[in-house]
Amino acid sequence: MTLLSIWDFTGRLHPVLVHLPIGILLLGCLFQLLTINAKFSALRPAIPLIYLLGGLGAVFSSISGYLLSLSGDYDGDMVGIHQWLGISVSIVSLSVYAMCRTKIKETLLNFTAIFLIVLITLTGHYGGSLTHGADYLSAALKDNGKGKAAIPAIVNVQQAVAYTHMIQPLLQNRCYNCHGAEKQKGKLRLDGKDLIIKGGEDGKTLVPGSAEESELIKRLLLPPSNEDHMPPKEKPQLTPEEIELLKWWVNQGADFNRKVQDLKQSEKEKVVLLSFQTGTERKEHKQEEIPAGKVTKADATAIEKLKKAGVVVIPVLSTSNYLSASFVTAKASPEVLKLLEPLKKQLVWLNLANTGLNDEDMQTISKLDNLIRINLSRTSITDQGLALLKGIVHLQYINLVGTKITTSGVGQLSVLKKLNSIYLYQTGIGRADEVKLIRMFGKLVNLDFGGYVVPTLEKDTIEVKPL
């Protein structure tokens, strides 16, 4: 192990070492202030030793902090403030230890204890700002950015300069906290053109013309649980549209000066770009699967009738009156479907898979206007019956697997603004129709065409040899 690696390791111990002296010194200050009351005077003999241990711990923490700062991952000015405050804590705490050993007035010791508490608090605050961002404390008192658009709406997106009006605001709101002027994780800064091109300690972060080879895009696409995922999982994440925007910009050469209209765009990319334009609905894709409002309890008699008909009716949550109904063994006869109507306010999930449901039956289903999820897989519905769902404005999820639905039939649902998932496996609608559907919806919807292929891995295979 080289001397440099030892220094680096010692520096990385700073977050571990720093908390112990903080606790010890605060305990010493507490004991000192408690001795103002005579009944706590028995604590006084322990105070000098506490200050000594805390002061020595602060010295070691200051040394490790200095070694950590040599990595260059942090803003120099803020590091300087934090560093000198830490050194001050070390000096003051050891000075108080020396004062306790002399016959000095208790009043002065009490004021010194208060001063030390303030000093420790300021040091900790600047340390937190270095690791979590300058606005970490104030973020709890204001909008934390979750659900807030990172890119301000643009009047005419095609006339916008791609980097200046779209990419830069996105990086500013989602990346500068860790890769800006105040903090540079991995020695990477994204707050300037030259800095983006330069990259970080792992090399270039962008490969113009290839999003797949660009480290920035790779990190964005990692699972949130992966420690290399960007942004960190506790921070506001990029929306699917924002990720697609970055990929498009990189694939078009990561140009810093050209307008959107001057860069090549596929039909799908045009839809993504349009979502950032003024007047276009920009919704969160992760929606609640039950309504936010409360609802009265469903009629017990109506539930019992459905259960007797073979329909499984259960609450979607133990704390909610909203219900899920599943025709596991029941057939979707007109008589049984009519039994759903008294539950129209409470019913949000409905599973009618493999029930023989037809277009005529959809007249009854269309009255269940609180539905959020509906499974119509392997039923007999056609485009005509599907059109009856256009009035169910809360619908988010629909499973049409194994039905005779066509592209134009699915397109009828484009009026449903909350719809985010459509399952189309074995419908005759394939990936070749994806662009056409995107044009119809004018927004990003998860179109699942199924047909997944799971690769066979060597470890999945067992070879049986004769004895």
Secondary structure as GFF3:
##gff-version 3
##sequence-region A 1 467
A	DSSP	alpha_helix	3	12	.	.	.	ID=ss1
A	DSSP	alpha_helix	14	17	.	.	.	ID=ss2
A	DSSP	alpha_helix	19	34	.	.	.	ID=ss3
A	DSSP	three_ten_helix	38	46	.	.	.	ID=ss4
A	DSSP	alpha_helix	47	69	.	.	.	ID=ss5
A	DSSP	alpha_helix	76	101	.	.	.	ID=ss6
A	DSSP	alpha_helix	106	132	.	.	.	ID=ss7
A	DSSP	three_ten_helix	138	141	.	.	.	ID=ss8
A	DSSP	three_ten_helix	157	159	.	.	.	ID=ss9
A	DSSP	pi_helix	162	167	.	.	.	ID=ss10
A	DSSP	alpha_helix	168	174	.	.	.	ID=ss11
A	DSSP	alpha_helix	176	179	.	.	.	ID=ss12
A	DSSP	three_ten_helix	185	187	.	.	.	ID=ss13
A	DSSP	alpha_helix	193	198	.	.	.	ID=ss14
A	DSSP	alpha_helix	215	221	.	.	.	ID=ss15
A	DSSP	alpha_helix	240	251	.	.	.	ID=ss16
A	DSSP	three_ten_helix	260	262	.	.	.	ID=ss17
A	DSSP	alpha_helix	267	274	.	.	.	ID=ss18
A	DSSP	alpha_helix	300	308	.	.	.	ID=ss19
A	DSSP	beta_strand	312	315	.	.	.	ID=ss20
A	DSSP	beta_strand	323	326	.	.	.	ID=ss21
A	DSSP	alpha_helix	334	338	.	.	.	ID=ss22
A	DSSP	three_ten_helix	341	343	.	.	.	ID=ss23
A	DSSP	beta_strand	347	351	.	.	.	ID=ss24
A	DSSP	alpha_helix	362	365	.	.	.	ID=ss25
A	DSSP	beta_strand	373	375	.	.	.	ID=ss26
A	DSSP	alpha_helix	383	386	.	.	.	ID=ss27
A	DSSP	three_ten_helix	387	391	.	.	.	ID=ss28
A	DSSP	beta_strand	397	399	.	.	.	ID=ss29
A	DSSP	alpha_helix	407	411	.	.	.	ID=ss30
A	DSSP	three_ten_helix	412	415	.	.	.	ID=ss31
A	DSSP	beta_strand	421	423	.	.	.	ID=ss32
A	DSSP	three_ten_helix	431	433	.	.	.	ID=ss33
A	DSSP	alpha_helix	434	441	.	.	.	ID=ss34
A	DSSP	beta_strand	446	448	.	.	.	ID=ss35
A	DSSP	three_ten_helix	458	460	.	.	.	ID=ss36
###
